[in-house]
Amino acid sequence: MLFRKIAPIILLGGFILASYSVNQVQAATSADTSSNSQSVALADSSDMLSSSSSSSSKEAKTAKEETKSDEATVYADSTLGPGYYGTTRQATQSFSPMLRSKLRSNLLVRGNYIDDFLNQIKQGTINTWTTHRVLPSISAAQAILESAWGQSTLATSAHNLFGIKGDYNGQYVIMKTQEYINGQYIYIDAPFRKYPDVASSIADHGTFLNVNSRYSNLLGVTDYKTVAQLLQADGYATAPTYAESLIRIIEQYHLYDWDKESFNQGKYGSLDRFDTLNGQFNAFGWSIDSDSAGKPYSYVFALDARNNNEIARWPISRWNRPDVGNAYPTISGSSNSGFGIFADMPASLFGKQVKLMVRYSSDARGNYGSVDYNFDNVLNIPTQGTLGSLDVLRQQGNSVYAFGWHIGRYIQSTPYRFMFIMDAKTHTEIERTRIDNFTRNDVAKAYPDFSNGNLGGFNVSMPITDKMRGKTVYTIVRYTDDFRGNGNTIDYSSPTQITIK
């Protein structure tokens, strides 16, 4: 007789996922395992309940069986995670033997069904490693568990894979949910986040793990077994077999390959700054390449965006970027991958649309033995550099007062004007305000070739906010084609600084 020792289960987004012990007789089941390699292992749901949540499950079961509404209902289930989970309308109404059988048959999914869901979530999990340092295989396994392979009510209606309440960029769906209030279970209508796609749901889950300090010990960890065990130890879910379930899913579907793809292969980079200012060409960011070992020389290239032909190049020294090293610990040189170029504007760049390329090379002149990273950002460089002057910058009571002028070529395509208060220490924006043209006939007389000379002035009084106080600041004045102050820009920055009291 073949005996199987059954471990406690995890509720899988309203479905029941069983965990078998290693006492299974592999030889007796090898043929079955081969034919069902794309299926989720289940035990007969009529034979078991989770021992870790038996009392709460009984109360929840009673409340569910009393529900007569046809509406979909989602339930909190700490054995699975911190979210709310549910499947179909029928599945959330009761756990009768007939519905248990239906749940079991729904989970025995194979082939394209599984492949489709994995294809949907793969890029989102890889992106979340880059942005949030959550291991892709772990994000994927959690999404599988908490959304029942994307078939939970919230997953199908709102791309909400993790049962998170609230709204996402103002978007939500209303779901009936069970809450324990004043000693009894009641049903209420509650908002749940609605995402535009599953990648957004995965990224939001990565944010959840980042903002909750209890999970800081797992961020950036590259071993999926360690991360699974840390999640269980940190209390993400109360099921005693939670880590084991994650690991089993990862290994059954080879999700560890996604980890390797994320931090062992390919090219990665970020362009944190790319602009022209006061006649200078400025670029700041980082780039890494798994093939950069043995290539000690680095260059930044300005390329013509129309044909990718080289316009100019600058040799650079890489600088320390520990954040990149933490995110990509297995890629050679990731901790020393930063770059910056602050150069006088070459005449060859004026009037051009420019893209940036960064190169590792084994050649001191950067001509051969190279690997490149190309950024998609395009910078429109005017025919001549922008001109300006900050005549006055001072604090007047609870306001910052700025008076000066700023002119540039081709401002017809950039009709909106803004002034930015910048942190002099971090060179990041503190506040911005829209500004109006101010007549400056003296500027028009001095620079008759600039069409906006007479209207290039600014006269701004900007209220001081709490974020400004105690900071040493400077200003950037901008023309832009975007009414919010972003987009294609022509900037002028003054070196004048003040400390706001």
C-alpha positions in Angstrom: 0.0 0.0 0.0 1.3 3.5 -0.9 1.1 6.0 2.0 1.6 9.7 1.6 2.2 12.0 4.6 0.2 15.2 4.0 1.6 18.5 5.4 -0.5 21.5 6.2 -1.9 23.3 3.2 -2.0 26.9 1.8 -5.2 28.5 0.5 -4.3 29.5 -3.0 -6.3 32.6 -3.8 -9.4 30.7 -2.7 -8.2 27.4 -4.1 -6.6 24.7 -1.9 -2.9 23.9 -2.5 -1.5 20.9 -0.7 2.1 20.3 0.3 3.3 16.7 0.2 6.2 15.6 2.3 9.4 14.0 1.0 8.0 10.6 2.1 6.3 10.3 -1.3 7.5 7.2 -3.1 9.1 8.7 -6.2 9.5 5.5 -8.0 5.8 4.7 -7.8 4.8 8.2 -9.1 7.5 8.8 -11.7 5.2 8.1 -14.6 2.4 10.3 -13.2 4.9 13.1 -12.5 6.1 13.0 -16.0 2.7 13.3 -17.6 1.6 16.0 -15.2 4.8 18.1 -15.1 2.9 21.2 -15.9 0.2 20.8 -13.2 -0.1 22.0 -9.6 0.2 19.2 -7.1 -3.1 18.9 -5.1 -4.6 16.6 -2.6 -8.3 15.8 -2.3 -9.6 19.0 -0.7 -12.3 17.2 1.1 -9.6 15.4 3.3 -7.8 18.4 4.8 -7.8 21.9 6.3 -4.8 24.0 7.4 -3.9 23.3 10.9 -2.3 26.7 11.3 -5.6 28.5 10.9 -8.3 25.9 11.8 -10.2 28.1 14.2 -10.4 31.1 12.0 -11.1 29.0 9.0 -14.1 27.5 10.8 -15.5 30.9 11.6 -14.8 32.1 8.0 -16.5 29.0 6.6 -19.6 29.6 8.7 -19.8 33.2 7.5 -19.3 32.1 3.9 -22.0 29.5 4.0 -24.4 32.1 5.3 -23.8 34.4 2.3 -26.6 34.2 -0.2 -25.5 36.9 -2.5 -24.3 36.1 -6.0 -21.7 38.8 -5.8 -18.0 37.9 -5.8 -16.5 38.0 -2.3 -12.9 38.2 -1.2 -11.5 37.1 2.1 -8.5 37.9 4.2 -6.3 34.8 4.7 -3.1 35.3 6.7 -1.9 31.8 5.8 -1.4 33.0 2.3 -0.3 36.6 2.8 -1.5 40.1 3.9 -4.0 40.6 1.1 -7.6 39.5 0.3 -8.2 36.5 -1.9 -11.1 34.9 -3.8 -11.9 33.0 -7.0 -15.2 32.8 -8.7 -18.6 33.7 -7.4 -19.5 30.1 -6.8 -16.2 29.3 -5.2 -16.5 32.0 -2.6 -20.0 31.1 -1.5 -19.1 27.8 0.2 -16.8 24.9 0.4 -19.3 22.1 -0.4 -17.9 18.8 -1.7 -19.1 19.7 -5.2 -17.4 23.0 -5.2 -14.2 21.5 -3.7 -14.2 19.2 -6.7 -14.6 22.1 -9.0 -11.8 24.0 -7.4 -9.5 21.0 -7.7 -10.3 20.5 -11.4 -9.7 24.3 -12.0 -6.2 24.1 -10.5 -5.1 21.1 -12.5 -4.1 23.4 -15.3 -1.4 22.6 -17.9 0.4 23.7 -21.0 -0.6 27.0 -22.5 -2.6 28.1 -19.5 0.4 28.1 -17.3 2.7 29.4 -20.0 0.4 32.3 -20.7 0.4 33.4 -17.1 4.1 33.0 -16.7 4.6 35.0 -19.9 2.4 37.8 -18.6 4.3 38.2 -15.3 7.9 37.6 -16.4 8.9 41.0 -17.5 7.2 42.6 -14.5 9.1 40.4 -12.1 12.4 41.2 -13.8 11.7 44.9 -13.8 10.9 44.7 -10.1 14.3 43.3 -9.4 15.9 46.3 -11.1 13.7 48.9 -9.3 12.9 47.2 -6.0 15.5 44.5 -5.5 12.9 41.8 -5.0 14.0 38.5 -6.6 12.0 37.7 -9.7 11.4 34.0 -8.9 10.0 35.0 -5.5 7.7 37.7 -7.0 6.5 35.2 -9.5 5.8 32.4 -7.0 3.9 34.8 -4.7 1.8 36.0 -7.7 1.0 32.4 -8.6 0.0 31.6 -5.0 -2.0 34.7 -4.2 -3.8 35.1 -7.6 -4.4 31.3 -8.3 -2.5 31.5 -11.6 -4.2 34.8 -12.4 -7.7 33.4 -12.0 -8.7 35.1 -8.7 -11.6 37.5 -8.8 -9.3 40.5 -8.3 -6.7 39.3 -10.8 -9.3 38.9 -13.6 -11.2 42.1 -12.9 -8.4 44.5 -11.8 -5.0 42.9 -12.6 -4.7 42.9 -8.8 -2.5 39.8 -8.1 -1.9 40.4 -4.4 -5.3 41.4 -3.1 -4.3 44.9 -2.1 -7.0 47.3 -0.9 -7.3 51.0 -1.8 -6.8 52.6 -5.2 -3.9 52.8 -7.7 -3.6 56.2 -9.3 -7.2 56.8 -8.5 -8.4 53.5 -10.1 -10.2 50.8 -8.0 -12.9 48.2 -8.1 -15.5 47.6 -5.4 -15.6 44.1 -4.0 -17.6 42.5 -1.2 -15.3 41.4 1.5 -15.6 39.7 4.9 -14.5 41.7 7.9 -14.4 40.8 11.6 -16.0 43.7 13.5 -17.4 43.9 17.0 -17.0 40.2 17.6 -18.7 39.0 14.4 -18.1 38.5 10.7 -20.0 41.0 8.4 -19.8 41.7 4.7 -19.0 45.2 3.4 -18.2 46.8 0.0 -14.6 47.8 -0.1 -12.3 49.4 -2.8 -9.4 47.3 -4.2 -6.6 48.6 -6.4 -7.2 48.4 -10.1 -4.0 48.2 -12.2 -3.6 48.8 -15.9 -1.6 45.6 -16.2 0.0 42.8 -14.1 3.4 44.5 -14.3 2.0 47.4 -12.3 0.6 45.1 -9.7 4.0 43.3 -9.3 5.8 46.7 -9.0 3.3 47.8 -6.4 3.9 44.6 -4.4 7.7 45.4 -4.7 7.0 48.8 -3.2 5.0 47.1 -0.3 8.0 45.0 0.5 10.3 48.0 0.4 8.3 50.4 2.5 7.7 47.8 5.2 11.0 47.6 7.2 10.4 44.1 8.4 11.2 42.9 4.9 14.4 44.9 4.5 16.5 41.8 5.2 15.4 40.1 1.9 15.9 43.0 -0.5 18.8 42.3 -2.9 19.3 38.8 -1.7 20.0 36.6 -4.7 19.2 33.1 -3.4 15.5 32.2 -3.7 15.5 29.6 -0.9 16.9 32.2 1.5 14.4 34.8 0.5 11.5 32.3 0.8 12.6 31.4 4.3 13.1 35.1 5.2 9.5 35.9 4.1 8.2 33.2 6.3 10.3 34.3 9.3 9.3 37.9 8.7 5.7 36.9 9.1 4.5 37.6 5.5 2.2 34.5 5.8 1.4 32.3 8.7 1.2 28.9 7.0 4.1 26.8 8.3 4.8 25.5 4.8 4.8 28.9 3.1 8.5 28.9 2.3 8.3 25.3 1.2 5.4 26.1 -1.2 7.3 29.1 -2.8 10.4 26.9 -3.3 8.4 24.1 -4.8 6.8 26.4 -7.3 10.1 28.0 -8.2 11.8 24.7 -8.8 8.9 23.1 -10.6 8.6 25.9 -13.2 12.4 26.8 -13.3 11.7 30.3 -12.2 15.2 30.5 -10.9 16.1 31.0 -14.6 14.5 34.4 -14.4 16.8 35.3 -11.6 19.8 34.4 -13.7 18.4 36.4 -16.6 18.0 39.4 -14.3 21.4 39.7 -12.8 23.8 37.4 -14.7 23.2 38.5 -18.3 22.6 41.5 -20.5 23.2 45.2 -20.4 21.6 47.6 -17.9 21.8 51.3 -17.4 20.1 54.5 -16.3 20.5 58.0 -17.5 19.8 60.2 -14.4 20.6 63.5 -16.1 20.9 64.5 -19.7 20.8 68.2 -20.6 22.6 71.4 -21.7 23.1 74.2 -19.2 25.0 77.5 -19.6 26.8 76.2 -22.7 27.7 72.9 -21.2 26.8 69.3 -22.2 25.8 67.3 -19.2 25.1 63.6 -18.7 25.1 61.6 -15.5 24.1 57.9 -14.9 25.5 54.4 -14.9 25.8 51.4 -17.2 26.9 47.8 -16.7 27.6 44.8 -18.9 28.2 41.2 -18.1 31.0 41.2 -20.7 32.8 44.3 -19.3 35.5 42.4 -17.5 38.9 43.1 -19.0 37.7 46.4 -20.5 39.2 49.1 -18.2 38.6 52.1 -20.5 35.3 53.9 -20.7 33.9 56.6 -23.1 30.7 58.6 -23.5 29.6 59.2 -27.0 27.2 61.8 -28.4 25.3 60.2 -31.4 23.2 61.8 -34.0 19.7 60.6 -33.2 18.7 60.3 -36.8 21.4 57.9 -37.9 23.4 56.9 -34.7 26.6 58.4 -36.2 29.2 59.6 -33.8 29.3 63.4 -33.3 31.6 63.6 -30.2 33.2 61.4 -27.6 34.8 62.0 -24.1 37.0 59.6 -22.1 35.6 59.1 -18.6 36.6 57.6 -15.3 34.0 55.4 -13.6 32.9 56.3 -10.1 31.5 54.4 -7.2 27.8 53.4 -7.4 27.1 51.1 -4.4 23.4 51.1 -5.2 24.0 49.5 -8.5 26.4 47.1 -6.9 23.7 46.0 -4.5 21.1 45.6 -7.3 23.5 43.6 -9.6 26.0 41.9 -7.3 27.0 39.3 -9.8 27.9 41.6 -12.7 31.6 42.6 -12.9 32.2 46.2 -12.1 28.6 47.1 -11.0 29.8 48.9 -7.9 32.0 51.1 -9.9 29.7 51.7 -12.9 28.8 55.4 -12.5 29.8 58.0 -15.1 29.5 61.8 -15.6 30.3 64.2 -18.3 30.2 68.0 -17.8 31.9 69.4 -20.9 31.9 72.6 -22.9 29.4 72.3 -25.7 31.2 71.2 -29.0 30.1 73.3 -31.9 29.2 70.1 -33.8 26.3 69.5 -31.4 24.4 72.8 -31.9 21.1 72.3 -33.7 21.3 68.5 -33.4 19.1 65.8 -31.9 21.5 63.8 -29.8 21.4 60.4 -28.1 24.0 59.0 -25.7 26.1 55.8 -25.8 28.4 54.6 -23.0 31.3 52.2 -23.8 33.6 49.8 -22.0 36.7 49.1 -24.1 40.0 47.2 -23.9 41.5 49.9 -26.2 42.7 53.1 -24.5 41.3 55.1 -27.4 37.9 53.3 -27.3 37.9 52.0 -30.8 37.9 48.2 -30.5 37.3 45.4 -28.0 34.2 47.2 -26.8 30.7 46.7 -25.3 28.2 49.5 -25.5 25.0 50.6 -23.8 22.7 52.9 -25.9 20.2 55.1 -24.1 16.9 56.0 -25.8 16.7 59.5 -24.4 16.9 62.2 -27.1 18.2 65.7 -26.4 17.3 68.6 -28.7 20.2 71.1 -28.7 19.4 74.6 -29.9 21.5 76.3 -32.6 23.1 78.5 -30.0 23.4 78.1 -26.2 20.8 79.7 -24.0 21.6 83.0 -22.3 20.4 84.5 -19.0 21.1 86.4 -15.9 19.8 86.3 -12.3 19.8 89.9 -11.2 18.2 89.4 -7.8 17.6 86.3 -5.6 16.6 86.9 -2.0 14.2 85.9 0.8 11.4 88.4 1.4 9.5 87.3 4.5 7.8 84.1 3.6 8.6 84.3 -0.1 11.6 83.8 -2.4 12.0 86.7 -4.8 13.8 86.2 -8.1 14.4 88.8 -10.9 16.3 88.4 -14.1 16.1 87.3 -17.7 16.5 84.2 -19.8 16.5 83.9 -23.6 17.1 81.1 -26.1 16.7 79.9 -29.7 13.5 78.2 -31.0 11.5 79.1 -27.9 8.4 79.2 -30.2 8.1 75.4 -29.6 8.6 75.8 -25.8 5.9 78.3 -24.8 5.7 77.4 -21.1 8.0 78.9 -18.5 8.9 77.6 -15.0 11.2 78.5 -12.2 12.7 75.7 -10.1 14.0 76.0 -6.5 16.9 73.5 -6.4 18.7 72.0 -3.4 22.3 73.1 -3.7 23.6 70.1 -1.8 21.8 67.3 -3.8 21.0 69.2 -7.0 17.5 67.9 -6.8 14.2 69.9 -7.2 12.5 71.2 -4.1 9.6 73.2 -5.7 8.6 74.6 -9.0 6.3 77.4 -10.1 4.9 78.6 -13.4 6.1 82.1 -14.4 4.9 84.7 -16.9 6.9 86.7 -19.5 8.2 90.0 -18.2 9.3 92.8 -20.6 13.0 93.5 -20.7 13.7 96.0 -23.5 17.3 96.3 -22.3 17.9 92.6 -23.1 16.2 92.9 -26.5 18.6 95.8 -27.3 21.7 93.9 -26.1 20.7 90.7 -28.0 18.8 91.7 -31.1 19.2 88.3 -32.8 17.1 86.6 -30.1 13.4 86.8 -31.0 12.3 86.6 -27.4 14.7 89.2 -26.0 12.0 91.8 -25.1 9.9 89.2 -23.3 12.7 87.1 -21.8 12.4 88.7 -18.3 11.0 87.1 -15.2 9.8 88.7 -11.9 8.9 85.9 -9.5 7.7 85.8 -5.9 7.4 82.2 -4.7 5.9 81.2 -1.3 8.3 79.4 1.0 7.3 75.9 1.9 8.4 73.7 4.7 10.6 71.7 2.3 12.6 74.8 1.5 13.4 75.9 5.0 16.9 75.4 6.2 18.1 74.6 2.7 20.7 76.4 0.6 19.1 76.8 -2.8 19.7 78.0 -6.3 17.3 78.5 -9.3 16.8 77.0 -12.7 14.6 79.0 -15.2 13.1 76.9 -18.0 11.3 77.1 -21.3 9.4 73.9 -22.1 6.8 72.4 -24.4 5.1 70.7 -21.5 2.5 72.6 -19.4 3.7 70.6 -16.4 7.3 71.8 -16.8 8.9 68.6 -18.2 9.2 67.5 -21.9 11.7 69.2 -24.2 13.4 72.1 -22.3 15.8 75.1 -22.5 17.2 75.8 -19.1 19.3 78.5 -17.5 20.8 78.0 -14.1 22.5 80.7 -12.0 25.4 80.0 -9.6 23.8 82.5 -7.1 22.7 80.7 -3.9 20.8 81.7 -0.7 20.0 79.9 2.5 16.3 79.9 3.4 15.4 80.5 7.0 
